[in-house]
Amino acid sequence: MSGTRIDCFPTSIWHFDLPNAPVMNQQLIAAIKAEQATDQVGLRDRSSVIGWHSHDRLTQNPNFKEFLDITGKNVVEIARFAKWDLDRLTMVISNCWALVNPKYATNVVHDHPNCVLSGVYYVQATENSGDLFFIDPRQAVRMNPIPVTEYNQWTQGKLVYKPIVGRMVIFPSWLLHGVGANLADAERISISFNVKVALKQA
């Protein structure tokens, strides 16, 4: 006798590989380095350890328009899959910032309050630049771990994403995540963003 399984309350993490990444990334690196040159300290009260964190107003910089347009389309795809009522909702990329992680830089575990979706795009990275990792949001599961023969999406407590140049990862803003240490000599350069929604005015 076999039963029927229902998977409830899934946590979806999306990724998109941008076809125009090689050309766009060169432009983005130049724009990010220009931002860093004008503000070498950057924001300090964020998740970055050792790394540089730009201000979060890159949505106002025309050099990031192409990137933001692509990001907006990806967000709409996710919203449509989730059956969000886009006739009643306004979605906006509320803030966007760049991160430059030199060797040994990391980002502590954190989430993004007051948003619905968050994401990261890899502009420059290598295999050892520091993995993005997500933590199982089901705290009750960690209270009584069960021995398993292998880890899978039902039993693993952490999901790891290798940084891949040209890839955008989008996830629920409430999902705890962090970045491992950059063990490469080259800088790990990425762009992050948050998405908010609001009801349209009648």
C-alpha positions in Angstrom: 0.0 0.0 0.0 1.4 3.4 -1.0 0.4 6.8 0.3 0.0 10.1 -1.4 2.3 12.9 -0.5 1.4 16.6 -0.4 4.3 19.1 -0.1 3.0 22.1 1.8 4.5 25.5 2.3 7.5 25.3 0.0 10.2 27.9 0.0 11.2 28.7 -3.6 14.6 30.0 -4.6 14.9 31.1 -8.2 17.9 31.8 -10.4 18.2 33.3 -13.8 21.3 33.2 -16.1 21.5 36.5 -18.0 22.4 35.9 -21.7 24.0 39.4 -22.1 26.1 39.1 -19.0 29.6 39.3 -20.5 29.1 42.8 -22.0 26.8 44.1 -19.3 29.2 43.0 -16.5 32.1 45.1 -17.9 29.8 48.1 -17.7 28.6 47.2 -14.2 32.1 46.8 -12.9 33.1 50.2 -14.2 30.0 51.8 -12.6 30.6 50.0 -9.3 34.2 51.0 -9.2 33.2 54.6 -9.9 30.8 54.4 -6.9 33.5 53.0 -4.7 35.9 55.7 -5.7 33.5 58.4 -4.6 32.6 56.7 -1.3 35.5 54.5 -0.2 34.1 53.8 3.2 30.6 52.8 2.1 27.8 51.7 4.5 29.1 50.1 7.7 26.0 49.0 9.5 25.1 46.2 7.2 26.0 42.5 6.8 29.4 43.0 5.3 32.5 42.0 7.2 35.7 43.5 5.7 33.9 44.1 2.3 32.7 47.3 0.8 28.9 48.0 0.7 27.7 50.9 -1.5 24.8 53.1 -0.6 21.5 51.5 -1.5 20.2 54.0 -4.1 21.7 52.5 -7.3 18.1 52.5 -8.6 18.8 56.2 -9.2 22.0 55.7 -11.2 21.4 55.4 -15.0 24.4 53.1 -15.4 22.3 50.4 -13.7 19.1 50.8 -15.8 19.7 47.8 -18.0 20.3 45.6 -15.0 17.3 46.9 -13.2 15.0 46.4 -16.2 16.1 42.8 -16.5 15.6 42.3 -12.7 12.1 43.7 -12.9 11.2 41.2 -15.6 12.5 38.3 -13.6 10.5 39.5 -10.5 7.3 39.7 -12.6 7.9 36.1 -13.8 8.1 34.9 -10.1 5.0 36.9 -9.2 3.0 35.4 -12.0 4.2 31.9 -11.1 3.0 32.5 -7.5 -0.3 33.9 -8.7 0.1 37.3 -7.2 -2.7 39.6 -8.3 -0.7 42.0 -10.4 -3.8 44.0 -11.3 -4.1 45.0 -7.6 -0.4 45.2 -6.7 2.4 47.6 -7.5 5.8 46.0 -7.4 8.9 48.2 -7.1 12.7 47.5 -6.6 12.9 49.6 -3.5 16.6 49.6 -3.1 19.7 48.3 -4.8 23.4 48.2 -3.8 26.8 46.8 -4.8 29.1 44.6 -2.7 32.8 44.3 -3.2 34.3 41.5 -1.1 38.1 41.3 -1.2 40.0 38.2 0.1 38.6 36.9 3.4 35.5 39.2 3.3 32.2 37.7 4.2 28.5 38.5 5.0 27.0 37.5 8.3 23.6 35.7 8.4 20.8 38.1 7.9 17.4 38.7 6.3 15.7 41.7 4.6 12.8 43.1 6.7 9.8 45.0 5.1 10.3 43.4 1.7 8.9 40.4 -0.2 11.7 39.4 -2.5 15.4 39.9 -2.4 18.2 39.0 -4.8 21.8 39.0 -5.7 23.6 39.1 -9.1 27.2 38.0 -9.6 29.2 40.5 -11.6 32.6 39.0 -10.8 33.4 35.8 -9.0 35.3 32.6 -8.9 34.5 29.2 -7.5 36.2 30.1 -4.2 34.8 33.6 -3.9 32.4 32.7 -1.1 29.2 30.6 -1.3 25.8 32.1 -0.8 24.0 29.9 1.7 20.4 29.7 3.0 19.2 28.3 6.3 16.2 26.1 6.8 13.5 28.5 8.2 11.7 25.6 10.0 13.2 26.1 13.5 11.3 23.2 14.9 13.1 20.8 12.7 16.4 21.7 14.2 15.1 20.9 17.7 15.1 17.1 17.0 17.4 16.2 14.1 16.9 12.7 12.7 19.7 10.6 11.2 19.4 10.2 7.5 21.1 8.2 4.8 21.4 11.2 2.6 20.5 14.9 2.7 17.9 16.3 0.3 15.4 19.1 0.1 13.4 17.6 3.0 16.3 16.9 5.4 19.1 19.4 4.7 19.5 22.3 7.1 21.4 24.5 4.7 21.3 25.1 0.9 24.5 26.3 -0.7 24.8 28.3 -4.0 28.1 28.6 -5.7 28.6 32.1 -7.2 28.3 32.0 -10.9 29.1 35.1 -13.0 26.0 36.2 -14.9 23.6 34.5 -12.5 20.8 36.2 -10.5 19.4 34.5 -7.5 16.0 35.7 -6.1 14.5 34.5 -2.8 11.9 35.4 -0.2 13.2 38.3 1.9 12.5 36.6 5.2 14.8 33.7 4.4 18.0 33.8 6.5 21.1 33.7 4.4 24.8 34.6 4.5 28.0 34.5 2.4 31.1 32.5 3.2 34.6 33.9 3.2 36.2 34.9 -0.1 39.2 32.6 -0.3 40.2 33.8 -3.8 42.7 36.5 -4.5 40.3 38.3 -6.8 37.4 40.5 -5.6 33.9 39.1 -5.5 31.6 41.8 -6.9 27.9 41.5 -6.7 24.7 43.6 -6.8 21.8 43.0 -4.4 18.3 44.4 -4.3 15.0 44.3 -2.5 11.4 44.3 -3.9 8.4 45.7 -2.1 4.7 45.5 -3.0 1.8 47.8 -2.3 -1.9 47.7 -3.1 -2.8 50.0 -6.0 -5.0 52.9 -5.1 -8.7 52.4 -6.2 
